[in-house]
Amino acid sequence: MKAAELRDMSDEQLELTLQETATGYFRLRLQANTERLDAPSELRRHRRLIARIKTIQRQRLAAK
């Protein structure tokens, strides 16, 4: 998901997306530790998406 798409979301949508992504990242980490991952690049993708969302949330908080 691109940063522009995330900026178009409301605060509630961003929070929901963050929760879903964090849950998915947790599951991927568990899977990586217990068995072989099909796509290890998914870990990196989830981690970066979480960072993008938190950055946008922080920017909005600072702008208020």
Order of alpha helices (4+ residues) and beta strands (2+ residues): alpha-alpha-alpha
